[in-house]
Amino acid sequence: MDASTFEFTISIPRDAQFVSMVRGLAVHAARYASCANSDAETFAGSVEAAVHACLRETSPNATISVVVRRDAGPLEFLIDGRTIAVEP
């Protein structure tokens, strides 16, 4: 694992108090993948919006699945089936 290839999965409770944590994770991951600060912040805003969209939906699942991955290409966050990507 290095800045060009990594993957991990987390599950967060379907609760608005965890949105800022996922946003912070997106900023950190984007910076780790060598994105510029402005690109990292823009990406994190898109990730945050996707998590908010999940919270607005009725779901039988008590958690939201978040996959963070990069395989020598764009950084991707998969959030309950939504893909948000940024190219470092």
C-alpha positions as a printed Julia matrix, in Angstrom:
88×3 Matrix{Float64}:
   0.0    0.0     0.0
   1.2    3.47   -0.91
  -0.29   6.74   -2.13
  -1.07   5.27   -5.56
  -2.74   2.02   -4.46
  -4.93   1.49   -1.42
  -8.41   0.39   -0.43
 -10.38   0.18    2.78
 -14.0    0.01    3.82
 -15.79   1.58    6.75
 -19.39   1.54    7.9
 -20.78   4.59    9.61
 -24.06   4.93   11.48
 -26.84   6.57    9.47
 -26.51   9.71   11.61
 -25.69  13.3    10.62
 -23.05  13.61   13.33
 -20.71  11.42   11.22
 -20.86  13.53    8.04
 -17.96  15.79    9.06
 -15.83  12.73    9.87
 -16.34  11.32    6.37
 -15.6   14.75    4.87
 -12.35  14.92    6.87
 -11.44  11.44    5.68
 -12.01  12.56    2.08
  -9.72  15.58    2.52
  -7.02  13.43    4.1
  -7.26  10.71    1.43
  -7.15  13.26   -1.4
  -4.09  14.98    0.06
  -2.44  11.58    0.62
  -3.1   10.81   -3.07
  -1.32  14.1    -3.98
  -4.33  16.26   -4.82
  -3.9   20.01   -4.5
  -5.59  21.54   -1.45
  -8.35  23.19   -3.49
  -9.08  19.92   -5.33
  -9.12  18.02   -2.03
 -11.64  20.48   -0.56
 -13.87  20.33   -3.65
 -13.74  16.53   -3.61
 -14.58  16.47    0.11
 -17.6   18.7    -0.56
 -18.88  16.18   -3.12
 -18.33  13.32   -0.67
 -20.18  15.26    2.02
 -23.12  15.87   -0.34
 -23.3   12.14   -1.14
 -23.43  11.25    2.56
 -26.18  13.84    3.13
 -28.11  12.29    0.2
 -27.86   8.89    1.9
 -29.25  10.37    5.1
 -32.28  11.78    3.25
 -33.16   8.36    1.83
 -35.24   5.81    3.66
 -33.15   2.7     4.1
 -33.5   -0.49    6.11
 -29.74  -0.39    6.75
 -28.59   1.19    9.98
 -25.21   2.0     8.45
 -23.75   3.64    5.36
 -21.0    1.74    3.57
 -17.98   3.83    2.53
 -15.23   2.33    0.36
 -12.1    4.41   -0.17
  -9.89   3.18   -2.99
  -7.23   4.06   -5.45
  -5.51   1.74   -7.91
  -2.95   3.91   -9.73
  -5.77   6.07  -11.07
  -8.41   8.34   -9.59
  -9.2    8.35   -5.88
 -12.71   7.0    -5.42
 -15.19   7.05   -2.57
 -18.07   4.6    -3.01
 -20.87   5.66   -0.69
 -23.82   3.28   -0.63
 -23.48   2.72   -4.39
 -22.57   6.29   -5.34
 -19.08   6.86   -6.77
 -17.28  10.15   -6.25
 -13.84  10.41   -7.85
 -10.98  12.83   -8.19
  -7.86  12.56  -10.31
  -4.73  13.57   -8.38
